[in-house]
Amino acid sequence: MKIARRMENLQPYLFVEINKKIAEKRAKGEEVINFAVGDPDIPTPPHIIAGLCQAAQDTANHRYPESAGLPELRRAMADWYKKRFDVTLDPATEVLPLIGSKEGIGHIAFCFIDPGDVALVPDPGYPVYAFGTEMAGGRPYYLPLKEENGFLPDFRGIKDFILEKTRLLWINYPNNPTGAVAGIDFFNQVVDFAKKCNILVCHDGPYTEVAYDGYQPMSFLQAEGAKDVGIEFHSLSKSYNMTGWRIGMAVGNATAINALKTFKSNIDSGIPQAIQQMAIYALNGSQACIGEHNAVYQRRRDLICEVLTNIGLQVTVPKASLYLWAKVPEGYNSVDFTAELLDQMGIVVTAGAGFGRGGEGYVRLSLTIPDVSLVKGLSRLSGWRNTRRLVVKR
């Protein structure tokens, strides 16, 4: 049996390895506190679950769905964008429901990347941007996200011969893993750059509803001319704690949406219709749950930031997202530090290097940890300085 060449250099998805290490520790009877994965611990709101239960009784929802999604779901998605961002979308041509936004993020490269083409990918960044590019035969060109630039990419240093082959640009704000945010000036700059270079912008925006201290993140599509050059991926996973139900959306440029819809129609049979109806309840119903969830995350954010600062880690308090991006202590790299926390403290955080070379020197902690585990984990972290035994590497 010969495995395809495209699989030869493909590494396991970041959190597969993390979960493997957790399982090994737990198999030994050790308690592990997991700050790694951004999977909301708060249940899906009851009124949304009630909508699912009602929809599940309708026998029309027991059959194959359509890849393009129910018209009423596309309308609900368009209406939500109008209410939330004042962005007008045509439900028929500019909205496409997805089996979780990751599905569309992983597949959009197949619609626009030919072998040898380039996608501009943030570093550090969500690994699927580069993965999808490579699976389609393209090459990721990494754009460093540096703290001194607010973790925003700088397009000025990209050589012309790279831009000539570039087809996609990935951006992601509020950002995973750094927690950085972007405003209209940056998004306008992105639109100008994309028009000049004839590039499709793919904005990954699943954290726009996870924000703190009164801050409201923007949609990329609020920038003038954004629909001419780009699409936005969004998700109900983080907004409504629906990670397990797998539903998201791509919205924006009609040509790009149609290409992705055509690709999807050939590889999947769409989202189960009961879950589509569930999503309609979420989008059209009360949005009070979002503020309630964010209050929980903000309290956790403040507690974790206090402990990290007390043990000597530098961390910027994020305005949005589910993550804290902290510098590792002097003398460590990100892998060494995460290994020490796991081995000595039973605490799991994500090494920044797992998000690309630009993530070296940092670790990511998620706010999606139950309060009981949070208190226990912070207690362990508070004692880290007194228990460090790793030989410092320089």
N, C-alpha and C positions, 0 to 999 in steps of 0.2 A: 504494500500500500504506500503510495507516494502522496504526501501532503503538498498542496499548492505552494509555490514559491512565496506568494504574498503572505503566507502564514509563518514563514521561517523566522522572521525577525520580530514577529508580533509578541509583545509582552502581555502577560495576564493583566486584566483591568485592575487598576490601583487597589480598589477596595476588596477584590477577591483575595489578594495577598494579606491584607489587613485582617479580614475575617478568618483566614486560615490560622494566623498567629493567635487570634483571640480564642479560636476553638481549641488549639493546642494547650493554651494556658488553662482553660476551663476543664479540659479533659483531665488535668492533673489536680483538679479540685480547687484551683485558685480563682478568687473573685477578680474580675476585670471590669474596670470602669471605662466606658467607651465614649471619648470625646471626638471620634474620628468622622463618622458618616453623618451627612446632613439630612437625616430622615426624621421628620417631625414625630415626636413622641406623643403629642396631643392628638386625641382621636379626631376623625372626621366629624364635623358638627352634626348633631342629631337630626336637624331638619333636612340635611342633605342625604343622610342614610335613609330617612323616611321616604324621600323621593325615589331612591333606588329600590326600596322594597315594593313600593307601589308599581314602579315600572316593570319590575321582575314578574309581576302577575299578568302582564299584558302579553298574550301569546304572539302578538306581532313582533315582539322583541326576542323571540326564541329562534329566529331564523337569521340567515346571513345578513349582516349589515352592508351598506355601501361604503367603498373606500373613501368617498368624498364627504361622508358624514351626513346626518340628517339636516335638511334645510333649516329646521327650527333651531338646531344647535348652532349652525353657522350664523344665523340671525342673532342668537343670544350672544355669541362671541363678538359680533360686530357692534351690538348695542352696548356691551360692556366696555369696549374700547372707546366708544363715543362718550359714555358717561364718565369713565375714569380719566381719559386723556384728551377728550375732544378731538379724536381722530376718526374720520369718516372712512368706513370700509364697505365695499360691495360684498355682501355675503356670498354671492354666486361665484365671484372671480378672485376675491382678495382674501379669502378665509379658508383655511384647510385644517380640520381637526386631525390630531395625531395620536398615536398610541403612546402617549407620553412625549414630551418634546425631544427627548434623547433620540427617538426613532427618526424624526425629521433632521435633527442635527447630524446624525450619522449618515444619512442618505443624500443630503442635498449636494454633496460633492459629486455623486454619480450623475447628477443632472447638468453639471457645469465644468467638471474637471476631466480633461482628456490626459492620457499618459504624457508626463513631462510638464504639465501645467503646474502652476503654483497657487497655493493659498497662503495668505498672510495670517499667522496664528499668534495670539498673545502668549508670552512666556514670562511668568507662569500662567497657566490656563487650564481649563477643563480638557482632559486628555482626548475626548472624543473629537474635538476639532481636527487635531492632527491625524487621529486614527482614520476618520472618514476620508480625509484627503489621501492618505497612503493607500487605503483599500481601493480607491478609485484610480490609482496609478499616478497620482500627483505627488508634489513635494511641498511639505510645509516650510515656509520661511518665517522664522520666529522673530517677533517684535518684542523687545525687552520692555517689561513693565517695571519701572524703577520708582522707588519710594520718593525720591526727590522730584519726580514728575507727577506725583499723585497717582501713581500706577496707571497712567494713561500712555498709550503708545505714541511714539514720535515717528511720523512718516517721512521726515525730511532726509534721512540717511539711506533710503532704499535706492539701490542702483537702478538705472533705466533698464538694463537687460533683465533684471528681476521683474520689474513692472510690466515689461512687454509680455511676459508669460503668466502674469497674475490674473486669476479669474475671480477669486473670492477674497474677502476680508472679513475676519471674525472679530467682533467686539462683544463685550459682556459687562453690563453695568446695571445695577449694583453687581460688583465683581466677585466671582469665585475663582481663586481662594482669598483674595486680599481684603475684601469688604469695601473696596474703593467705590466711589460714585462718580457720575459724570453729569454735566449739565448741557444746556442748549448750545453753548459756544463750541464745546467739543463735538457734539453731534452735527452741527453746521459744518465744522471743519471736515468731518468724515464725509458728508454729502459732497462737498466741493472736491475732495480728493478722489472719491469714487467716480464722479462725473468726468473729471480730468483724465482718469486712467481707464475708464470703461470697465469698472469692477463691480461685482455684486456684493453688497454689504449684507452680512448675516449677523444680526444682533440677537444675542441670547439674553433674554430679560426675565427669567423666572422669579427674580427676587424683588420686583418692583413693589410688591405689596408687603414686604417684610422690612419695615422701617421704624425708626425710633425718634423720640424727642420732637415730634411734629414734622419731621422731614418727609416729603413726598417725592420719590424718585420719578424720573421722566421715562417716557417711551421714546425710543429712537425715532419713531414715526412722527413725533411732534416737530421734528426739524423740517424746515421748508424744503420740499423736493425729495424727502426721504423715500417716498414710495416710487420715485423714478429709478432709484438705484438699489433699493434694499427691501429685505423682509425681516420680520422679527419673530423669534420663537418665544412662546410663552407657555405656561403650564399651570394647571390647577393644583399641582402637587404641593407647592410651598404656600400658596395663597390660602388653600382650604384644607390643608393636611390630607391630601388625597394621593400620596405617593403610590400606595398599593393598588389604586384603581386605574392607573396608567391612562391619563388623558391630558392632552395639551393642544397646542395650535401653532400654526404658522400663518402669519398675516402680512399683507403688504403687496409688493409688486406683482401684478397679475401674471406676467410671463413666468416669473420664478415659481409662483404658486401653482400654475398649471403644469409646469415641468415636474414638480415634486408630486403633484396629484397623479400624473401619468405613471411615474415611477412606482408610487404606492399601489396603484391599481393592479400592477403586475406582480407584486410580491406579498401583499397582505389582503385580508378581507375586511378591514376596517375595525372600528371600535365596537364592542358589543352595545347594542342599542339601549339596553337598560342603563348602562354606564353613561351613554350619551344623554339620556333623560336626566340622570343624576347630575350631570354637569350643568344642564339647563337650570335645575333647581339652585345649584350653587351660584351661577352667574346672575340669575334673575331675582334670587331671594335676598334676604337680609345680609348685609355685609358687616354686621356688628361683630361677627366672630373674628374677623381679621384684626380689628383693634384689640380684642380680648387676647388673642394669641400673641400679638406683638408686645403687649404689656408683660406677659410671662417671659418672652425672650429678652426684653429690655432689662428686666430684673436680673435674669441670669447673666446677661452681658456685663452688667455692672459688678456683679459678684466675682465673676471670673477675672475681669480686668483688674480688680483690686488685688486678688491673690497673685496674679502673674506679675504685677508691678512690685508687690511685696517680696517676691523671691528673685527679683532682679531682671525679669524679662521686659523688653521694651515692646509695648503694644499700643497701637492707635485705636481709640474707641470708635467703632464703626457707626455710621449713620444708618446703615441698612445691611441686608443680607443676614445669613444665619451663622456667620463665621467671624472668628478672631484670628488675626494674622500676627504672630508674635515672633520677634527675633530670638534665636537660640542664644544661650549664654556664651560668653567668650570662651574660645578653646574647643567648642563643639562644632560638628556639622549637623545637619538636620537629621540624618539617619542615626548617628551616634546618640543624639539626644532622645529621639523617640524610642530607641532600643533601651536606653537606661530607664526611661520612665516606665516602660512596659515590664522590664525585668525586675526592677527594684521597687516600683510603686504600684504595679498592676494597673497602670493608666495608659490608655491608648490615645495618642494624638497622631495627626497625619504629617509625615515629613514633607517639608516644602519641596524637596527635590522630586517628589512624585508628581508634581505639576509642571516639571520642566527645570532646565538649568537655572532659570531666573528665580526659582523658588528656593534655591539653596540658601541656607542661613536663616530660614524661617520654619515655623510649624503652624499648622492650622488646627483650631479647636472649634467644634460645632456647639451651638446652643441647644441642640435638640436632644437633651439628656434629661431624664426624669429628675425631679427635685431631690428625691431621696438619694439617688446615685450622685447627683451634682454635689450635695453637701459632703458626702463621703469622699468623692474625688477631690474636692477642693481642700479637704482636711489633709489628704495625702500630699497634695501639691504643696501645701503650706510647710510641710516638713521636708521638702526635697533637699534644701541646702544642707540639712543636718545628716542626710543619709547618702550623699553623693560619694561614690567610690570609684567611678570610672576614671581611668588614667586620662588626663586631659591631653587632647591631640591638638597640635598647632601646625 
